[in-house]
């Protein structure tokens, strides 16, 4: 993902060789790579919830007996309004994917495992304000300037990012989400990216 540019081209060749493309070329490229690696996978034809008139493709892949969803285009740093490569759509279950996509679920295998396997495997999933603060401090102590965490149950009423400015020597911290969160009163799962200044 970090080697490609967002472009209107739609083939796996364009994504892999020319390093540019759209959701379709990314999904087709991943499908090819999964196939070459011997992994069972599917290209899913759906729509973004915030743009229902626009088709949007992503992948389902079976790893260690579990199905997961992957949308490489939404994690691409070149995708509109992104500054870094994210992992908020990498190895996620259907509950998380349904926050951003609509697809005919009966046509594809169900992804019912963990919310975000990538973050879970790294121990970077949090479920409370205290957990968020511990994780941010741990990543800063490890020398990271870009802190990335997964929040299983994000609600603006439950999380306050004000502590980050104090950790950054009172300098502003840029905080972004994998994409604009859905407008809802219920908690959602999301990736949070915090960019600390040098």
C-alpha positions as CSV (number, residue, x, y, z in Angstrom):
1,X,0.0,0.0,0.0
2,X,2.8,2.5,0.8
3,X,4.3,2.1,-2.7
4,X,1.2,3.1,-4.7
5,X,-0.6,6.2,-5.8
6,X,-4.4,6.6,-5.9
7,X,-5.4,6.7,-9.5
8,X,-8.5,5.9,-11.6
9,X,-6.9,2.7,-13.2
10,X,-8.6,-0.6,-12.4
11,X,-6.3,-3.6,-13.1
12,X,-4.0,-5.7,-10.9
13,X,-1.2,-5.0,-13.4
14,X,-1.6,-1.2,-12.9
15,X,-1.5,-1.6,-9.1
16,X,1.5,-4.1,-9.0
17,X,3.6,-2.8,-11.9
18,X,2.7,0.9,-12.3
19,X,2.0,1.3,-8.5
20,X,-1.2,3.2,-8.9
21,X,-4.9,2.4,-9.0
22,X,-8.3,2.4,-7.3
23,X,-10.2,0.1,-5.0
24,X,-10.8,-2.3,-7.9
25,X,-7.1,-2.5,-8.9
26,X,-6.0,-2.9,-5.3
27,X,-8.6,-5.7,-4.7
28,X,-7.6,-7.5,-7.9
29,X,-3.9,-7.2,-7.0
30,X,-4.5,-8.6,-3.5
31,X,-6.6,-11.4,-5.0
32,X,-3.8,-12.4,-7.3
33,X,-1.2,-12.3,-4.5
34,X,-3.4,-14.3,-2.1
35,X,-3.9,-16.9,-4.9
36,X,-0.1,-17.1,-5.5
37,X,0.4,-17.6,-1.8
38,X,-2.2,-20.4,-1.7
39,X,-4.7,-18.5,0.4
40,X,-8.4,-18.9,-0.2
41,X,-9.9,-15.4,-0.9
42,X,-12.7,-13.5,-2.6
43,X,-13.1,-10.1,-4.1
44,X,-16.2,-8.5,-2.5
45,X,-18.4,-6.1,-4.5
46,X,-20.0,-3.6,-2.2
47,X,-20.6,0.1,-1.6
48,X,-19.2,2.6,0.9
49,X,-21.9,3.6,3.4
50,X,-21.2,7.3,2.9
51,X,-21.4,7.0,-0.9
52,X,-24.0,4.3,-1.7
53,X,-24.1,5.2,-5.4
54,X,-20.4,4.4,-5.8
55,X,-19.3,0.7,-6.1
56,X,-16.4,-0.2,-3.9
57,X,-14.4,-3.4,-3.8
58,X,-12.5,-5.1,-1.0
59,X,-11.2,-8.6,-0.2
60,X,-12.0,-11.5,2.1
61,X,-9.1,-13.8,2.9
62,X,-9.0,-17.1,4.9
63,X,-6.0,-17.2,7.3
64,X,-5.5,-20.1,9.8
65,X,-9.1,-21.2,9.3
66,X,-10.7,-17.7,9.9
67,X,-12.1,-15.4,7.3
68,X,-11.0,-11.7,7.5
69,X,-11.8,-8.5,5.4
70,X,-9.1,-6.3,3.9
71,X,-9.5,-3.0,2.1
72,X,-6.1,-1.9,1.0
73,X,-7.3,1.3,-0.6
74,X,-8.7,2.7,2.6
75,X,-5.4,2.1,4.4
76,X,-3.3,3.7,1.6
77,X,-1.6,6.9,2.6
78,X,-2.4,8.3,-0.8
79,X,-6.1,7.8,-0.4
80,X,-7.7,11.2,0.1
81,X,-7.0,12.8,3.5
82,X,-4.5,10.2,4.7
83,X,-0.9,11.0,5.8
84,X,0.3,7.6,6.8
85,X,-0.4,4.0,5.9
86,X,-3.0,2.7,8.3
87,X,-4.2,-0.8,9.3
88,X,-7.8,-0.1,10.2
89,X,-9.1,-2.2,7.3
90,X,-6.6,-5.0,7.5
91,X,-7.8,-8.3,8.8
92,X,-11.1,-7.1,10.3
93,X,-14.4,-8.8,10.9
94,X,-17.7,-8.1,9.3
95,X,-18.9,-6.0,12.2
96,X,-16.1,-3.6,11.7
97,X,-16.3,-3.6,7.9
98,X,-20.1,-3.0,8.0
99,X,-19.4,0.4,9.7
100,X,-18.0,1.6,6.4
101,X,-19.3,-0.9,3.7
102,X,-22.5,-2.5,2.5
103,X,-22.4,-5.8,0.6
104,X,-24.6,-8.8,0.0
105,X,-23.4,-10.8,3.0
106,X,-25.0,-14.1,1.8
107,X,-22.8,-14.2,-1.2
108,X,-19.5,-14.2,0.7
109,X,-18.0,-16.1,3.7
110,X,-18.6,-14.5,7.1
111,X,-15.7,-12.9,8.8
112,X,-16.6,-13.5,12.5
113,X,-13.2,-13.4,14.3
114,X,-11.6,-10.6,16.2
115,X,-12.3,-6.9,15.3
116,X,-8.8,-6.2,14.0
117,X,-6.3,-9.0,14.0
118,X,-3.4,-6.8,12.9
119,X,-3.7,-4.6,16.0
120,X,-4.6,-7.5,18.3
121,X,-1.5,-9.4,17.4
122,X,0.6,-6.4,18.1
123,X,-1.1,-5.7,21.5
124,X,-2.2,-2.3,20.3
125,X,-6.0,-2.6,20.9
126,X,-7.5,-0.5,23.6
127,X,-11.0,-0.5,25.2
128,X,-10.7,2.4,27.7
129,X,-9.2,5.9,28.2
130,X,-6.6,4.4,30.6
131,X,-5.7,1.8,28.0
132,X,-5.4,4.4,25.4
133,X,-3.0,6.5,27.5
134,X,-0.9,3.5,28.4
135,X,-0.6,2.4,24.8
136,X,0.3,6.0,23.6
137,X,3.0,6.3,26.3
138,X,4.4,2.8,25.5
139,X,4.7,3.6,21.8
140,X,6.3,7.0,22.5
141,X,8.8,5.4,24.9
142,X,9.7,3.0,22.1
143,X,10.7,6.0,20.0
144,X,7.6,6.2,17.7
145,X,6.5,9.6,16.5
146,X,3.5,8.2,14.8
147,X,1.3,6.4,17.3
148,X,-1.4,4.0,16.0
149,X,-4.0,2.2,18.1
150,X,-7.3,0.4,17.6
151,X,-10.2,1.4,19.8
152,X,-12.9,-1.3,19.9
153,X,-15.7,0.9,21.2
154,X,-14.9,4.5,20.3
155,X,-17.3,7.2,21.5
156,X,-16.3,10.8,21.8
157,X,-18.0,10.9,25.2
158,X,-15.7,8.1,26.5
159,X,-12.3,9.2,25.1
160,X,-10.4,12.5,25.5
161,X,-7.2,13.0,23.6
162,X,-6.1,16.1,25.5
163,X,-3.4,14.2,27.4
164,X,-1.4,13.8,24.1
165,X,-0.5,17.5,24.0
166,X,1.2,17.3,27.4
167,X,3.1,14.3,26.2
168,X,4.2,16.3,23.2
169,X,5.7,19.2,25.2
170,X,2.5,21.2,24.9
171,X,2.8,21.2,21.1
172,X,-0.2,20.3,19.1
173,X,-0.7,16.6,18.2
174,X,-2.5,15.8,14.9
175,X,-5.0,13.1,15.4
176,X,-6.9,11.4,12.6
177,X,-9.1,8.4,12.2
178,X,-8.9,5.9,9.4
179,X,-11.7,7.9,7.8
180,X,-14.5,10.1,9.0
181,X,-16.4,8.1,11.6
182,X,-20.0,7.3,10.8
183,X,-22.5,9.7,12.4
184,X,-24.0,7.6,15.1
185,X,-24.7,7.7,18.8
186,X,-23.4,4.2,19.4
187,X,-19.7,3.3,19.9
188,X,-17.8,2.2,16.8
189,X,-14.5,0.4,16.3
190,X,-11.8,2.6,14.7
191,X,-8.1,3.1,14.1
192,X,-6.7,6.3,15.6
193,X,-3.4,7.7,14.3
194,X,-1.6,10.4,16.3
195,X,1.2,12.3,14.7
196,X,3.6,13.8,17.3
197,X,6.1,16.5,16.3
198,X,9.8,16.0,16.3
